Amino acid sequence: MNRILVGALAALLLTAAGVFWWQGRAATERGAPPPGAALASSTAAEALPTVDGKGLRGAPPPEADEFTREERRFNRIDRDRNAVVTRVEMLIPRAAMFRALDKDGNNLLSFEEWAVKTSDRFHAADRNRDQKLDRGEFVATRPKPAAEPKCQCRPAARPARHALPPPEDGEDTDSEV
């Protein structure tokens, strides 16, 4: 039964694709010049513009957005569109962030709830559970580097330059790294 349904669906899709292809081909042929146009007289060729472009005028540049950046920000916050931002409207974006931090749901934010990410990072790095981080444990709290884009959408970034430690006495300062 499934094979019959899949076959019918495939046939329907192929038919639809054929219809769209046929209509696209017809639209292309409608826009084509008539067969005798290729043999037009030389007067049509003389009417073409010259390479220098004198007397030609291109399309006008696009108009600037009517809203400034601050107007767009104001309109995002003004939920009821009365041209006034109230305190509640100003705090709405912060409410979702507050609810995410308020783990026990009592509408009170304790210091531990506020600092939960830092606290969790500390506890994960403290391998010997002595409530202290030595240099080896502290390395685990280092922020993760920014993820590289999976596509080559942007031009390749220049390699980062790292600061070198100052040379010790007797070292050559012109040495290559």
C-alpha positions as CSV (number, residue, x, y, z in Angstrom):
1,M,0.0,0.0,0.0
2,N,2.8,2.4,0.8
3,R,4.5,1.7,-2.5
4,I,1.3,2.7,-4.3
5,L,1.0,6.0,-2.3
6,V,4.7,6.8,-2.9
7,G,4.4,6.0,-6.6
8,A,1.3,8.2,-6.9
9,L,2.9,11.1,-5.1
10,A,6.1,10.8,-7.2
11,A,3.9,10.8,-10.4
12,L,2.1,13.9,-9.2
13,L,5.3,15.7,-8.3
14,L,6.8,14.9,-11.7
15,T,3.7,16.1,-13.5
16,A,3.7,19.4,-11.5
17,A,7.4,19.9,-12.3
18,G,6.7,19.3,-16.0
19,V,3.9,21.9,-16.0
20,F,6.1,24.5,-14.3
21,W,8.9,23.8,-16.8
22,W,6.6,24.0,-19.8
23,Q,5.1,27.4,-18.5
24,G,8.6,28.8,-17.9
25,R,9.6,27.8,-21.4
26,A,6.6,29.4,-22.9
27,A,7.3,32.7,-21.0
28,T,10.8,32.7,-22.3
29,E,9.6,32.2,-25.9
30,R,7.1,35.0,-25.5
31,G,9.9,37.4,-24.5
32,A,12.1,36.4,-27.5
33,P,12.3,38.8,-30.4
34,P,10.4,37.8,-33.6
35,P,12.4,35.8,-36.1
36,G,12.8,38.7,-38.6
37,A,14.2,41.0,-35.9
38,A,17.7,39.6,-36.3
39,L,17.9,41.0,-39.8
40,A,17.0,44.6,-38.7
41,S,18.4,47.5,-40.6
42,S,21.6,49.3,-39.6
43,T,19.5,52.3,-38.4
44,A,18.6,50.3,-35.2
45,A,22.3,49.7,-34.5
46,E,23.0,53.4,-34.9
47,A,20.4,54.2,-32.2
48,L,22.4,52.3,-29.5
49,P,24.1,54.5,-26.9
50,T,27.8,55.1,-27.2
51,V,30.4,53.8,-24.8
52,D,31.2,57.2,-23.4
53,G,27.8,57.4,-21.7
54,K,27.3,61.1,-22.2
55,G,23.7,62.2,-21.8
56,L,22.7,58.9,-20.0
57,R,21.3,58.9,-16.6
58,G,21.0,55.8,-14.4
59,A,18.3,55.0,-11.9
60,P,18.3,57.2,-8.7
61,P,19.9,55.7,-5.6
62,P,17.6,54.0,-3.1
63,E,16.0,56.2,-0.5
64,A,17.3,56.1,3.0
65,D,15.2,54.4,5.6
66,E,12.6,56.8,7.1
67,F,13.3,55.6,10.6
68,T,16.6,56.3,12.4
69,R,18.2,53.7,14.6
70,E,16.8,55.3,17.8
71,E,13.3,55.5,16.3
72,R,13.4,51.7,15.4
73,R,14.6,51.0,19.0
74,F,11.8,53.1,20.4
75,N,9.2,51.4,18.3
76,R,10.4,48.0,19.4
77,I,9.9,48.9,23.0
78,D,6.6,50.8,22.6
79,R,4.4,47.7,22.6
80,D,1.0,49.5,22.6
81,R,2.1,52.0,19.9
82,N,0.9,55.1,21.9
83,A,4.2,57.0,21.3
84,V,5.1,56.7,25.0
85,V,7.3,54.1,26.6
86,T,6.2,53.2,30.1
87,R,8.4,51.6,32.8
88,V,6.6,48.2,32.3
89,E,7.3,48.3,28.5
90,M,10.9,49.1,29.2
91,L,11.3,46.2,31.6
92,I,9.5,43.5,29.5
93,P,12.7,42.4,27.8
94,R,14.4,42.0,31.1
95,A,11.6,39.9,32.6
96,A,12.4,36.9,30.6
97,M,16.0,37.1,31.5
98,F,15.1,37.4,35.2
99,R,12.8,34.4,35.0
100,A,15.6,32.3,33.5
101,L,17.9,33.3,36.5
102,D,15.2,32.8,39.2
103,K,15.6,29.0,39.6
104,D,13.3,28.6,42.6
105,G,10.5,30.8,41.2
106,N,10.0,33.0,44.3
107,N,10.6,36.3,42.3
108,L,13.6,37.0,44.5
109,L,17.0,36.7,43.0
110,S,19.7,35.5,45.5
111,F,23.3,36.0,44.8
112,E,23.8,32.3,44.1
113,E,21.0,32.4,41.5
114,W,22.5,35.5,39.9
115,A,26.1,34.1,39.8
116,V,25.0,30.5,38.9
117,K,27.2,30.3,35.8
118,T,30.3,31.5,37.6
119,S,29.6,29.2,40.5
120,D,29.0,26.2,38.3
121,R,32.3,26.9,36.4
122,F,34.2,27.2,39.7
123,H,32.7,23.9,41.0
124,A,33.5,22.1,37.7
125,A,37.1,23.4,37.8
126,D,37.7,22.5,41.5
127,R,38.8,18.9,40.9
128,N,40.0,18.2,44.5
129,R,36.9,19.9,46.1
130,D,39.0,22.1,48.5
131,Q,37.0,25.2,47.5
132,K,40.3,26.7,46.1
133,L,41.6,26.8,42.5
134,D,45.3,26.4,41.9
135,R,46.9,27.4,38.6
136,G,46.2,24.0,37.0
137,E,42.5,24.1,38.0
138,F,42.1,27.7,37.0
139,V,43.0,27.0,33.4
140,A,39.7,25.1,33.1
141,T,37.7,28.3,33.7
142,R,39.1,30.0,30.6
143,P,36.3,31.2,28.3
144,K,35.9,29.1,25.2
145,P,37.1,30.7,21.9
146,A,34.5,31.9,19.5
147,A,33.3,29.3,17.1
148,E,34.6,29.5,13.6
149,P,31.9,29.8,10.9
150,K,31.2,26.5,9.1
151,C,31.0,28.3,5.7
152,Q,33.4,30.6,4.0
153,C,30.9,33.5,4.2
154,R,33.3,36.1,5.3
155,P,36.8,36.8,3.9
156,A,39.5,35.0,5.8
157,A,40.7,36.8,8.9
158,R,44.3,37.8,9.3
159,P,46.2,35.6,11.7
160,A,46.1,36.9,15.3
161,R,49.3,38.5,16.6
162,H,50.3,37.3,20.0
163,A,52.4,39.4,22.3
164,L,55.8,37.9,22.9
165,P,57.4,37.9,26.3
166,P,60.1,40.5,26.8
167,P,63.6,39.1,25.8
168,E,65.8,37.9,28.6
169,D,69.3,39.3,29.1
170,G,71.6,38.2,26.3
171,E,68.9,37.1,23.9
172,D,68.8,38.4,20.3
173,T,65.7,40.6,19.9
174,D,65.6,40.2,16.1
175,S,65.1,36.4,16.1
176,E,62.3,34.9,14.1
177,V,59.5,33.1,16.0
